[in-house]
Amino acid sequence: MSPASAVAARTVVQALAAAGVREWVLAPGSRSAPLVYALAEAARPERPLGAPPARVHVRLDERDAAFLALGVAKAAAATGRPRPVVVVTTSGTAVANLLPATLEAHHSGVPLVLLTADRPRSLRGTGANQTTVQPGLLEPAVRRTVELEADDAAPEHLRAQVAAAVALALGVDPGPVHLNLGLPEPLVPDDEGWPDPVPAPALRLGAPPLEAPPLPDGPATVVVAGDGAGQEARLLAEARGWPLLAEPASGARGGPAAVPAYRLLLDAWADRVERAVVVGRPTLSRPVARLLTRVPVVRVQRPSAAWPEAGRGAQVLVPRVPESWFEGVPRPGWLESWREAGHRALALVRETAAGPGPLTGPALAGLVAEASGPQDVLVLGSSNPVRDVDLVADWETAPLVLANRGLAGIDGTTATAAGVALALPGRTVRALLGDLTFLHDVGGLLVGPLEERPRLQLVVANDDGGSVFATLEHGAPERAAVFERFFGTPHGTDLAAICRGYGVAHRLLRGPEELTAALDAPAEGLEVLEVPVDRAGRRALDRALAERVAALLG
């Protein structure tokens, strides 16, 4: 008879595959060995009878393994093929390292399955090595925690629990789930075959019928598209003739209603707006946040355990755009005035950002945005990169833009981008991120020689510190004594030496011409383009942009 752990591991792998899992990310460990052996067999070109096909990626660091899985899952959802991705870890602190990516998946609605190996329940509290209370460790950032024991769970029970967990991860409120599998010794399988596979039960994922009040023409309305908005925000704005204020990673940027440089317009024109239709969750702009506190808000937002109070204060709250809302009579000249002002502001921004002196963050973002066409994929780091692209991008048809906007942290950005690249191997994938974001996740560069390498171009805006804080109240001149050490945080790191240590191609690019040439010819593997940018003048540049646009708009 096969060891209980081997039978349970093979059954769980079968059940997850039957529920639609195709991609697995694995970090090494001993307690998880039964799962490792099962996946090693499933990943072979000639699999044993009963083993499902599996594409497996191995990473040394559980934190980066989870963010890699997050990137794969994000890319799948963004291209219309949502499916969960599984992360497999051993026990102990390995599980705790999953929390940053789990929080991001929780807040951005990304389906992940966190499959953690554990000692049997009887060893908890006994001082056994690498043993802690793992169930609940990732809460409340998971939709459900399921505790499974290999030595007392029938295969039918394991399959039912796995299927229910995947259904929840993909459901109306998608997100991560935690499967904690207690595995007793022996941890090495014998030569007996896999159990006979059983089809997964059909998942019911359809949305309930929608009842919503009509949306009258009347008020001067703008559409604000935030994280998770999707194409329906763009289609609504175009159908009703409303200005579209779309964040880059909203999935709605572009088209005849999109307004470039909109956040600078809002500082001068917010009092013209009488109503805002918010689709998704906007996270980038203080002018947008201020607007939503002073006008009636109609909010289109799926229900989520991550932010149940996000719709508080909305006059209307619906989970998706009703068909009836696409019908209406455009307000004469309303959209045209915003579009004209947006393009005038954009021209001024580009002229100011590209002035004499060192390359600026917005100028760099403009070059990266211009190089990214409709078939490309652009992953944006938090802090200034995503905001700079928001300011300068003007796409008729945007690339696929992805960003970790659930919690908007800088954690795991390189690994997330690598996951996106692995999920979309036929497309050019590049990421724009700051130097602190790059250093925070430098482990994301580590790809072992036996692993599939992502085709990914990382553009690192290196200003030797955190320039985003210079644009906030912390960067005011009267706080200069504290700012540089505690907010600016200069590091003086040699990025080329780091890349060399990881065996990653690196190029230092000194100006727009060199950068444009490099963007036009991405390498076949993983490469880092380091671009020095100015930090000292960042606060002054942002103020100059705001003042010049305000003067332009009268």
Order of alpha helices (4+ residues) and beta strands (2+ residues): alpha-beta-alpha-beta-alpha-beta-alpha-alpha-beta-beta-alpha-beta-beta-alpha-beta-alpha-beta-alpha-beta-beta-alpha-alpha-beta-alpha-beta-alpha-beta-alpha-beta-alpha-alpha-beta-alpha-beta-alpha
